[in-house]
Amino acid sequence: MNALTSNTMDSVEIIYKDSMRKDSMRSGSADDEAGHELAAHFASETATADHTVAPHSDLYEQIDQLAAIDIDEIIKLQADDANAVTTHPVLYADFFEGLAQLATMGVVEVTEIVEAIHREVILRPLGRFDENHLNNWQRGITGRIYGTIRQVMLLVGNNLAAVLRIYKTMMRQKNTQPLPDTLKKLVNVLNGVMGDHLVNHKNALAIPMQLYDSNGDTQLAPLSGRVVILCHGLCMSHLSWQSAEGNHLGEAIARSQPEATVLYLDYNTGRRISRSGRKLCQLLQDLIEQHPNIGQIDLVGHSMGGLVARSALFYGEQDHLAWVKRAGNLITLGSPHHGAVLERIGHHVQDIIAKLPFAGSLAKLGEMRSAGIVDLRHGSIRDADWRALEGRSVLPQDFRHPARLPSGIKTYFVASALVETHYDSKMTHLLGDGLVSVASALGEDDAEHALFVPDGHKALFYGVSHMNLIHSRRVREQVVAWLLDNGRSDYAEQPRIYSYPESLGLMV
């Protein structure tokens, strides 16, 4: 037992020291100090184990201590952008190269689903749908035919993408033509549906995270004073804040506060929310380092954008980054802080289909949706909610890791309901805006996961759908009012705000 304990702790020490050596190349002094303390702890325990015979309880104690280490500190080593394809906006040439590769990937995926259905139809009636016969299938003639089809399609697609890549390189030296708005919106939809697949396959359609100014150009001008950043939701883009009437939220904020700068975030909504949160966290840190005269940063997020903003704040506070001290307000519009009903229903249906004979292979279609969509199931904003799991799943709702709101930041939540009048029923609150329930949008849950925001910082808008939250005049006026007040008023003692479509103002 002594040898077992010693070997276990020696392995732990080697693994941990190796991770700390890698982490020291990217982290600050605080992480290094914590690493030295943990390393010293393990060394001390190992020395003790060498001189005494530890009972079973000692080994379990060591395992418990390992489990107590903040998993976020370890998985942060792997949460990087090693698979990032580009750092520039998607151009015309990128678009056609990405489509060629996407078409190939689609054919391969469909081929795999067709083969799975074919295999089940043949083997299940014969009682041979088991691991042994499935392996024999792969070595048989039919399995080899499907394998050949996949290989041929990959070869053709990769060669075509390579030719387009060479053409793109040649053309980029002469001309860098950006995508028109319609194609840009299409690319963002593709990223929302399969953004993690695009990144994993190094597809040129995978969009990078960038900030844009009010003219739709990449942010390059000097910044100072107050900066308000609008974060869009799933399958949307920085262009989604625009409206046909020309009086959108960004313009309203700019008019009410001429001294403030409004920026628009664009990002791949198909990636894990925690990855996007970490990326935004680093982007904001770089922003204040490049523009030290920035005095305050406000974050306004719609739907998934609110979760990405919360994730950035969570990791920024955890890593003690300077930009968090300049964060003033966080406003979320219909963000599923505790999950989206539609994703939960989709996951439940997929589970049912997977258990049906001859239809289980169709469940693979559900697995093609992006990791970003999966994270919306329970509003997961931390790496720890998915990193240890196989595939692209997340921990069940009751096992999520809490992500408290940072202290000192004024937080406001907006929810909406499709019904136009105050009708207090479980169905109304569950249906919410059609995608997110009222309780989830207002951060209300059990004691462990509840986001403690005073009622005066919450607003419920009746007669507003989820997608219309960013264009509603009533919502726009309330967001502008909160930003103008900038925490000077004491909303904590005030009741929740209720707004109705027939009212000219806000009714409480």
N, C-alpha and C positions, 0 to 999 in steps of 0.2 A: 504493500500500500504506500510505503514511504517513497519507493521508486516511482510508482504511478503518479503520486502528487508532485514529485520533483520534476518528472518528465513533462507533466501537464503544464506546470508553471514555467518551465524552461521554454516550452513551445509558445506559450502565451507571451513571454517576455520577448522572444525573437520576433514574433509576428507584430507585437505592438511597437517595438523599437524600430522595426523596418517601416511600419506605417508612419511613425513619427518623423523618421528621416525624410520620407517623401513629403510629408505635410510641412516640414520646416522650410522647404523651398518655396511654399506658397502662403504660409500663414504668418501672423505677427508674433510679437513677443509674448502676448497673453497665452496663445496656444502652446508655444514652446515651454513656458513656465508650467502650464498644466501637464504637459507631456512629461517633463522631468519629474514632477511630483508623482505621477502615476508609475513611471519607470522605477523610481526609488521605492515605491510601495511594493511593486512586484519583486524587486530585487531583495527587499527585506523579507518578504514572505517566502521566497525561494530559499534564502539562507536559513530560515527557521525550519523549513521542511527538510533540509539536509542534515540537521542535527537532532531532530525529534521524529518520532513515529506518529504521524497524524492519523487520527481515527477517521471513519467515514465522514463524520460531520464536518471535519476540516476541509475535505475536498468539496463538499457541497457548499461550504461557506465561500470558498474561492470562486466557485461557479456563480454564486449569487452576487459576489462583488463584481465579477466580469459583467453580469447582466445589468448591473446598476450603472455602468459607464454610459454616458449619454451617447446613444447610437448616432445622433446627428453629427457628433464630432468625428466619428470614424467614417461614415458614409460621405461626409463632405469631401474626403480625399478623392472619391470617385465621381462626384457630381460636377463634372466639368463639361466643356464643349468640344471634346476631342472629335466628335462626329460632325461638327458644324461644317457646312459646305461652303457658304459664302458669307462675306461680311458686308456686301453691297446689296442694294435693292435688286429684285429680280428684273432682268432686262428681257428684251424681245428674244435674243438668242438663247438665254437661259430658259425661256418659256418653251421653245420648241424642243430643246434638248431634254428638258424635264418631261415633256409630254411623251416623247419617244420612249424614254425609260419607264414612265408610268404605264404606258400601254403594254409594254413587255411584262412588267411586274403584275399587271392585272390578268394577263393571259396565263401566267404561271400560277397565280393564286386560284383562278377559276379551274385550271387543269387539276390542281390538287384537290379541290372540292369535288369535282366530277369523279376523280379516281376514288376518293373516299366513299362516295355514294355507290359507285360501281362495286367496290370491294365489299361493302356491307351487304348489298343486294345479293351478291354471289355467295358469300361465306355464311351469313347468318342463317338462312333457311337450312343449310347443311349442318348446322351446329358446330361450325369451325371458325367462328368469329372470336378467336383467342390470340394471344401473343405469338404462339408458335406458328400458326397458319398465316398470321399477318406478316411475319418475317419471311415465310416462304413465298408469299405474294410478291414481295419486293424483288425476290430472286427469280421469279417466274417470267414468262414471256409477256404477260399483260403488264406487270409492274415495270418491266424494262421498256416497254413501248411508251408508257406514260413518262418514264424518266427521260427517254430520248426526246420526247416532245418538249419537256421543260428545258433540257439542255440546249436544244436547237433555238428555242425562243430566247433564252438568255444570251446565246451567242449572237443572234441577229440583233437583239435589242442593244446589247453592249457595244457592238460594232457601229450601229447606227448612232448611238449616243456619242461614241468616240469621234466619229466624223463630224457631228454637229458641234462637239466641243472644240475641235480644231478650227472649224469655221468661225465659231464664236470668238476664239482667241484672236484670229486674224481680223475679224470685224471690229473687235473692241479697240484695237489700235487706231481705227479710223472713226468709229462712231459708237456711242453708247446710248442707244435709244431706249428710253424707259417705256414701260407698259402703259397703255391707256387705262383710264380709271376702271372701265368695265372688265378688262382682263385682270387688272390688279385685284379687284374684288373676287373674281373667280379663283385666282391663286390662293387668296386667303381662305376661301371656302374649302378648297382642297387641303390646305394645311390644317384646318380644323377637323376635317374628317379623317385624315390619315397623316398628320404632320409628323408623328414619330416614325412612321414607315419611311417617309421622305428623308428624314435625317439619317436613319439607319442604313438606307440604301444610297446615301450621298447624292440624292436627287437635287438638281439645280433649282427645283421649284420650292425647296425648303427656304422659307424667308428668315432673315436674321432679325434680331430685336434692334429697333432703331427709334429715335425720336424725330418727329417732323414738326415744322413750324406751321403757322396759320396759312401759309401759301402752298402747303403740300410738299415743301422741299426739305431735304435732310437738314437737321439742326446743325448749323455751323457758326452762327453769329454769336458774339459775346453776350453773356447773360449776367444779370445782377438783380438784386432785390428779390421780389416774390415770383416764384415759378409754380404754375398749376399744370399738372400732367393728367391728361385724360387717357384712361386705359380701357380699350374696347373689350367686347365679350367674344364668345366662341364663334368661329367662322366669320368674324367681322374683321375690319381693318381700320386704320386711322382715318380713312375716308368715310366710315360709317356714321361719324358724328355730323356730317353735313346733311342738310335738309333742303327740300325743293323750295321752301319759303325763304331760305337764306338766313334765318334767324335761329341758329342752332346754339347749343349750350356753350361751346367755346367762344363764339362771338359775344354772347350775353355776358360771360365772365370778363372778357376783354373790355367791353363797353363799361361795365360797372366798376372795373378797376384798371384804368388805363396804364397804371404804373406796373402792373403784373404782366408776365409773359405766359401765354398759354401754349403748351406743347402737347403733341399727340403721339402716344406710344403705338408702335406697330410690332407685332410679335407672332410667332407660330403657336396658335392655340391648340394644336394637336399634341404638343409635348406635355410632359408631366407638369402640373401646376407648380410643384416645388422647384423644378428646374427653371421654369420661367421666373419664379420668385427670386431664386438665387441670382439669375442673370440680371433681372431688374435691379436687385440690390447692388450688384457690382457696377451696373451702368450709372446708377445715381451717385455712387461713391466717386466714380471717374468724373461725373459731371461737376461735382463741387470742387474736385481737385483742379479741373481745367478752368472752372469759373468760380474762384474763391469769393467773389462778391455776391454770390447767391445768399440771400438772407433767410428765405423760408421756402419749403417745398410742400405743396398740397397735392394729394392724390385723390382723384375721382375715378372710380371704377364701375363699369357696368357689367353685371353678371360675372363671368369668369374673371374679368378685369379687376373686380374688387377682391377676389381671392388671391390673384397674383400680387396685388398691392399689399394685402395682409401678409402673404408669405415673404415678400421683400422686407417688410418691417420686422417680421419675426426673426429672420436671419440677420438683418442689420443690427438689431438689438443684441442678439446672441453673440455676434462677432464684435460688438462694441465699435461699430463703424461711425464715422463722424457725421455722415449725412442724416442719420436718424435724429440727431440732436437738432437738426434744422427742419425736421418734419413737423408741420403745423396741424393740418387737418386731413382726416381720412373720411371720404364719403363714398358709400357703396350704394348702387342702384340695382335692386333685385338680385343681389349676389347670393348664391345658395351656400350660405355659411355652414349649414348642416345637411347639405345634399339637395339634389334635384329629383323630384318625383318621377319625371319622365325617364331618366337614366336607370332608376331603380326598377321601374316597370320593365324596361328593355332587358335588364340583367335577369329579372325573374323569368321572363318569357324565354330567354336564351337557355336558362337552366332547364326549363320544362322540355323544350325541344331537344336538348342534348340527351334526355333520358328516354325519348321515344324511339322505338325500333324503326330502322330504315330512315329516320329523320334526324338522327343525332349528328350526322355529317353536315347537315345544313346549319348547325350551330356555329360552324366555323365562320359563317358569314358575319355573325355578331362579333367574333373575335377580331374582325378587320377594322373595327372602329378604333379611333385613336386613344392613346393613353390619357390625353387631356379630357376626353369625354368620360372615360372611366373614373377619373378623379372627381368628377362632378357628382358621382353617386352619393358620396357622403361628405363632400366639401373638403377633401383631403388637401392640405397645403404643406405638409412636411414629408421629407424623404422617408422618414421612419414608417409612414403609413403604407409603403409599397415595396421598399427596397429588399426586404427579406423574403418576399413572395415570388413564386414562379409565375411566368407569363406576365400579363398586363392587368393584374387585379389590384385590389386595395383591401386593407383590413376592414372587417365588419364595423358597423357604426359604433358599437359599444366598446370596441378595442382601439379606436382612433387615439392618436396622441394629442393631448390638448395643445392648443396654440393660442395663448393669451394675447390680448391686445397690449402693445407697448404702453408703458405709463407715460404720461405727459403729452400724449397726442389726443387731440379732440376728435372723437369718432362719431359719425352720424350714419344711420341706416335708413334706407328708403325701401319700402315694400309696396306692392300694388295688388289690386284684386280686379278681376274681370267684371264682377257685379258693380252696378253703379250706385247702389245705396248701401247704407250700413246694415248688413244682415249678418248678425253674429251667430254663425253655425260652424260646426266642424268641417263640413263640406266646403264652405266658402274659404276658410283658412287653409284647408288642404289643397284646394284647387289653385288658390292664390292668383298669380298673373298668367296662369296657363302652363308654366314651366317650373316655377319655384313657389313653395308654400309661403304664407305670410310669416310663420314662425321662423322658418329657415332664413328668409331675407332679413329678419330683424334680429338674428343671432340668438334666438331663444331655444334653449335645450335644457338637459338636466344640469345639475350643479357643476359637474366636472367640465362639461364642454360649453356651457353657456358663456356668451360674450356679454360682459356686464357693462351695458351702455344705458344710461338713464333714459327714462321714457321721453323726456323733453328733447332727446337727440334722435328720436325715431318718428318717422312719418309714414302714414299709410294712405295711398292714393287709390280711390275707387274709380272704376271705369277706365283703367289704364292697363294695357297688355304688357307683357314682358319686353317685347321688341320696341314698343312705343315709349318706354321709360326715358330713352335718350332724346326723344323729340317732344314730349309732353310739355306744354307751356307751364302748367302748374308745377311739375317737377323741376323744370328749369328755374322758375322763380324762387323755389325753396332752396335749391342748391346755391344760387347766387346770394340769397339772404344769409345763409350759413357762412359762406366764404367772406362776405362783407363784414359780418359780425366778428369773425375770426376769434371766437372764444371770449369776447368781452362780456357777453350776457351770460347770466346763470340759468341755463336751460334745465339744469338738474332737477330743480324743484317744480318745473312746469309739466303739465300732462302731455301725453302723446298727441301728435298732430294728426288730424284726419282731414282729408280733402275730398270733395265731391265734385263731379263734373258740372252740376248745375250751379255751383257757387262761383261768384266772381273772385272771392278771396279764399283764404284758408279758414276752415271751420274747425274749431277745437271742441 
